[in-house]
């Protein structure tokens, strides 16, 4: 409970002779606060005050919208003709903060809150009314059952309406296909649930597809703000201050994201905090902590980092033809007319989801498991397939990401072609064809390559390639070994399955082993022999019968990298039936032509 002062009130002694200056301005301010506010400490460590006869809204003690300003106004009203000094206000607030520190911390929420098995949505109005939604339905209440705080970025929401087909009205304003629209509806429902991680909604599309307009409408449905779309923050501190003031944060026109911001956005999905030194203090700190619902607009999401791409939910908007394009003012007017209906429809669906979640059972879950359960509940009550759309979209996001990662693309192509890779990062760099000209993101050495492999590991797994970097070499250097395996089997050879005998015979040949040729007298290398030499150089670092395996593989691979089209399927040899790439158009493989 908060502090209401009455239990500790002591009457000031009357000065001798009945004469004296009376209570100071600071004492009068504290007395005014006693009459009108209850002070307490939030679970975020900040002092707050809530009006005793007002909305259930927590006010900060300081700041333009806090108790300091309200007390100064009340003082001028009660003691007409007098204005409290800044010193008196500071002294009074120090006393109030002391009383707040003596209380048990209470949770203070922003826009949405959990209340038992129900959820509370703060409508942001002056009166403090809200909507309480539970498994049995939702209702509009004049007073919130939980404490909310407001910021300069909190705008009021309309009272929701129960008129029919609100989702249909929203469908007419968003130019996405049906699957993308249903996925967007699932994200909106999840955004009203405060205690789960939410994927980053990314509106993607070419110029003129209405990305910013769609993002503004979506933000205003859940957490309206005078600035629904934000610019890219300059640093971590600016980001933390901005994000702490809104439940939904949308970044507009994202082209590239700095590594520090990518990491920060990932943390904000699951919960993040910023620790900074307190003002006017050498030994105290302030903590800004939050979990937020994030969105962005972008023409191309393929340039985003692997960690962030795993948390993306991409909604691609369709081009707007000239006969369908409308002025922004008309779109805004149409949206405002249907906004209460759309909000009511989302609340109806939210209540159905809350009723379905306790008994929902899914055979498997992706990384954003809580969000996936929400989609599963939406599918159950609506008969949709949003969860399948979401999981399938993860593969597309991973493929888009690799478009901006030439090294990752080369690794995927190599593993899919050969089935598996096992060796050091230096060995891997030796067998991968280096693009000419060398691209900026291509690693310049082993440390950069190892870092990129680790960062791209989630993308590899999404594309069906397992990743393991827990092994160490058996030599004195104990170099880290990487194992990447195509789950669908990949190409004709698995590097870890290579034995000593395999190095001296064709894998499908019976009979006595023969030496593997890297030249064969023709100046060209048989494709199977090239792979075998590469495997021998990476799997067995101690016994090397064909010289340095990595070096030989490097020379052989570079000899054919300009001729083999790895995207074209192999053709069976006319003589032996083995699959091969025909570099010269011959129907026979090199082995049969050499014999």
Protein Blocks (a to p, Z undefined) as FASTA:
>chain_A
ZZehlmmgccddddehhiaebjafklmmmmmmmmmpccdddfkopacdddfbbcfddcdf
bdjklmklmmmmmmmmmmghiacdfklmmmmmmmmmmmmmmpccddddehiacehjbccd
dehianopacdddfkbccddfbdfbdcdddfklccdddddfbehklmmmmmmpccdfklm
mmmmmmmmmmmpmkbccddddddddehklmmmmmmmmmmmmmgcfblbacddfblmlmmm
mmmmpfbdcdehifbdcfklmmmmmmmmnopcdddddehiakbccddddddddddddfbl
klpcfklmmmpccdddddddfklpccfklmmmmmmmmmmmmmmmmmmmmmmmmmmmmmgc
cfbdcfklmlmmmmmmmmmmnopaklmmmmmmmmmmmmmmmmmmmklmmmmmmmmmnopa
cddfklmmmmpccdddddfklcfbfklmmmmmmmmmmmmmmnopacdfkbccfbfnopac
dddddfklpambdfklpcfklmmccfkbgcjdddddfklonopacfklmmmmmmmmmmmm
mbcckljfklmmmmmmmmmmmmmcfkbccdddfklopacddfkopabdfklmmZZ
